[in-house]
């Protein structure tokens, strides 16, 4: 999937645009890096420096592009500023931002550790917002730019047993749609990728592998990433990959909220 009118060759490497991908060491972020490396120079960030360096070596060998590694923990409040300071120090200009990093936890809110929820809000909401704020001035100055925020179909409904996670993804959807409207005509677009259950490390980290939601089937991470990338290139505001996910999200709009909430609780429970 190449940029419209764009041909990727090793010779034009210095003319490639540059994209920052958060959470690039695994899952959807990793697959987005694999797909986007054919068209972009990349800046990849996550906590796992070893994985990032392996990814960078692999992509540079395959595509002849530049892949810059900037390890960071987005649970730390100063991480976005640190990342952009390093981007500036290296003399890089950012043409695309992929806010992919995020995580969830599972259980009743009264029992889950508050430290987990606060870190989740920091990563899923605060860091995403901060990175977007830092990326926009340069994009607006150059009158071009693409932002892809990774949310979830969870963001369209309340989520008992994952209350804070669902709420963070609702924020990402609302935020993305709003600023995409604000940026109309500037040359900068904001797309929001809303996958359903996906085969990544997310379920294991959230201790949800035995939940009905994940036992009923998962999309391949690569397919989700490809749908997100295509949507970003087209400037599509909402990207919901998979026919089943689209049908479910449409049905949520017309189903009473109490029933939607009850169904979500049932799906999030262990079978």
C-alpha positions in Angstrom: 0.0 0.0 0.0 1.9 3.0 -1.3 1.1 6.6 -0.9 -0.9 8.0 -3.9 1.5 8.9 -6.6 4.4 7.7 -4.6 7.0 5.2 -5.7 9.3 3.7 -3.0 12.9 3.1 -4.0 16.2 3.1 -2.1 17.3 6.1 -4.2 14.5 8.3 -3.0 15.0 7.4 0.6 15.8 10.9 1.7 12.6 12.2 0.1 10.4 9.8 2.0 8.0 11.2 4.6 8.5 10.3 8.2 6.0 8.6 10.5 6.1 8.2 14.3 4.5 4.9 15.6 3.9 4.4 19.3 3.6 0.9 20.8 5.6 -0.4 17.7 7.2 -3.3 19.5 4.2 -5.7 19.2 0.7 -6.2 18.0 -1.0 -3.7 15.7 1.8 -1.1 16.1 4.3 -3.7 15.0 2.3 -4.6 11.9 1.7 -1.0 11.1 5.5 -0.5 11.1 5.9 -3.5 8.8 3.3 -2.1 6.4 4.3 1.5 6.5 8.0 0.9 6.1 7.6 0.5 2.3 6.5 4.1 2.1 7.8 6.0 5.1 10.9 6.5 7.1 9.9 5.6 10.6 10.4 6.6 14.2 9.4 3.7 16.4 8.8 4.0 20.2 7.8 1.6 23.0 9.3 0.5 26.3 11.1 -2.6 24.8 14.3 -1.2 23.3 15.6 -4.6 22.2 12.4 -5.4 20.2 12.5 -1.9 18.6 16.1 -2.3 17.5 15.4 -5.7 16.0 12.4 -4.3 14.2 14.5 -1.3 12.9 17.3 -3.6 11.6 14.7 -5.9 9.9 12.8 -3.1 8.2 15.9 -1.1 7.1 17.4 -4.3 5.5 14.1 -5.0 3.7 13.1 -1.5 2.5 16.2 0.6 2.7 14.5 3.2 4.7 15.5 5.0 7.9 14.0 3.6 11.1 14.8 5.7 14.2 14.5 4.0 17.6 13.4 6.2 20.5 12.5 4.0 23.5 10.0 5.6 25.9 7.4 4.7 28.5 4.3 6.6 27.8 3.0 6.0 31.4 5.5 8.7 32.4 4.1 12.2 32.1 7.2 13.7 30.4 7.5 10.9 27.8 5.8 12.8 24.9 8.0 15.9 25.4 11.1 13.7 25.6 10.2 11.9 22.4 9.6 15.2 20.5 12.8 16.7 21.9 14.7 13.8 20.5 12.9 14.1 17.2 14.0 17.7 17.0 17.5 16.9 18.1 17.8 14.5 15.2 16.5 17.1 12.8 13.5 15.1 11.8 10.2 16.4 10.5 7.0 14.5 11.3 4.5 13.9 8.5 2.4 11.2 10.1 1.7 10.2 13.7 0.3 6.9 14.7 -1.0 6.9 18.3 -1.2 3.1 18.8 0.1 2.5 22.3 -2.5 1.5 24.9 -3.5 -1.3 27.3 -6.5 -2.5 29.3 -7.2 -4.4 32.5 -10.1 -6.7 33.5 -12.2 -6.9 36.6 -14.7 -5.0 38.7 -13.7 -1.4 39.2 -14.1 -1.7 43.0 -11.4 -4.4 43.0 -8.9 -3.4 40.3 -5.7 -1.5 41.3 -6.1 2.2 41.0 -2.4 2.4 39.8 -3.4 0.4 36.7 -6.3 2.7 35.9 -4.2 5.9 36.3 -1.4 4.5 34.1 -4.1 3.4 31.6 -5.5 6.9 31.4 -2.0 8.3 31.1 -1.1 6.1 28.2 -4.5 5.8 26.4 -5.6 9.4 26.8 -3.1 11.8 28.1 0.0 10.7 26.1 -2.1 10.4 23.0 -3.5 13.9 23.4 0.0 15.3 24.2 1.7 13.7 21.2 -1.1 15.0 18.9 -0.7 18.5 20.3 3.1 18.3 19.7 2.8 17.0 16.2 0.2 19.4 14.9 2.2 22.7 14.6 4.7 21.3 12.1 2.0 19.6 10.1 -0.1 22.7 9.9 3.0 24.8 8.9 3.7 22.4 6.0 0.0 22.1 5.2 0.1 18.3 5.2 -0.1 15.5 7.8 -1.9 12.4 8.8 -2.8 11.3 12.3 -4.1 7.8 13.1 -5.4 7.2 16.6 -6.0 3.6 17.6 -9.2 3.3 19.7 -11.5 0.2 19.8 -15.1 -0.8 19.2 -15.1 -0.8 23.0 -15.4 3.0 22.7 -18.9 2.9 21.4 -20.5 1.5 24.5 -20.0 1.2 28.3 -17.9 -1.8 29.3 -18.6 -3.4 32.7 -15.5 -5.4 33.9 -13.4 -3.1 31.8 -15.0 0.2 32.8 -11.9 2.5 32.5 -10.6 0.9 29.3 -13.9 1.3 27.5 -14.1 4.9 28.7 -10.6 5.8 27.5 -11.4 4.5 24.0 -14.6 6.5 24.0 -12.4 9.6 24.6 -10.1 8.7 21.7 -13.1 8.3 19.3 -14.7 11.6 20.4 -11.4 13.5 20.4 -10.4 12.2 16.9 -13.7 13.0 15.3 -13.7 16.5 16.8 -10.2 17.6 15.8 -10.6 16.1 12.3 -13.6 18.4 11.9 -11.5 21.4 13.2 -8.7 20.6 10.8 -10.8 20.5 7.7 -9.1 22.3 4.8 -5.7 22.5 6.5 -4.2 19.5 4.7 -4.1 17.6 8.0 -6.4 14.7 8.6 -7.2 12.6 11.7 -8.4 9.0 11.4 -9.5 6.8 14.2 -9.0 3.0 14.0 -11.6 1.0 16.0 -10.8 -2.7 15.9 -12.7 -5.4 17.7 -11.0 -8.4 19.4 -7.6 -8.8 17.7 -4.9 -11.5 18.0 -2.3 -9.5 19.9 -0.7 -9.5 23.4 -3.6 -7.3 24.6 -5.8 -10.1 25.9 -3.1 -11.7 27.9 -2.0 -8.5 29.5 -5.6 -7.6 30.3 -6.2 -11.2 31.6 -9.1 -11.6 29.1 -8.0 -14.7 27.1 -10.9 -16.7 28.6 -13.5 -14.0 28.2 -16.4 -14.7 25.8 -15.4 -11.7 23.8 -12.0 -13.2 22.8 -13.1 -16.8 22.6 -15.7 -15.9 19.9 -12.9 -15.0 17.5 -10.2 -12.4 16.8 -9.1 -10.6 13.7 -5.5 -10.9 12.5 -3.4 -8.0 13.7 -2.0 -7.6 10.2 -5.5 -7.2 8.7 -6.4 -4.6 11.3 -3.2 -2.7 10.7 -3.7 -2.7 6.9 -7.3 -1.4 7.2 -6.1 1.4 9.5 -3.3 2.4 7.2 -5.6 2.5 4.2 -8.1 4.5 6.1 -5.3 7.0 7.2 -4.1 7.5 3.7 -7.7 8.2 2.5 -8.3 10.6 5.4 -11.2 8.5 6.6 -12.5 9.7 9.9 -13.6 6.3 11.4 -12.1 3.0 10.4 -13.9 -0.1 11.7 -12.2 -3.2 10.3 -14.2 -6.4 9.7 -17.8 -6.9 8.6 -18.8 -8.4 11.9 -17.4 -5.4 13.9 -19.3 -3.0 11.5 -22.6 -4.8 12.0 -22.2 -4.9 15.8 -21.3 -1.2 16.0 -24.3 -0.3 13.9 -26.6 -2.4 16.1 -25.3 -0.6 19.2 -26.7 2.7 17.9 -30.3 1.3 17.9 -30.2 -0.9 21.0 -31.3 0.4 24.4 -28.2 1.4 26.5 -29.1 -0.9 29.4 -29.2 -3.8 27.1 -26.0 -2.8 25.4 -24.3 -2.6 28.8 -25.7 -6.0 29.9 -24.4 -7.6 26.7 -21.0 -6.0 27.1 -20.7 -7.3 30.6 -21.7 -10.8 29.5 -19.1 -10.8 26.7 -16.3 -9.5 29.0 -17.0 -12.2 31.6 -15.1 -15.5 31.5 -16.9 -18.4 29.9 
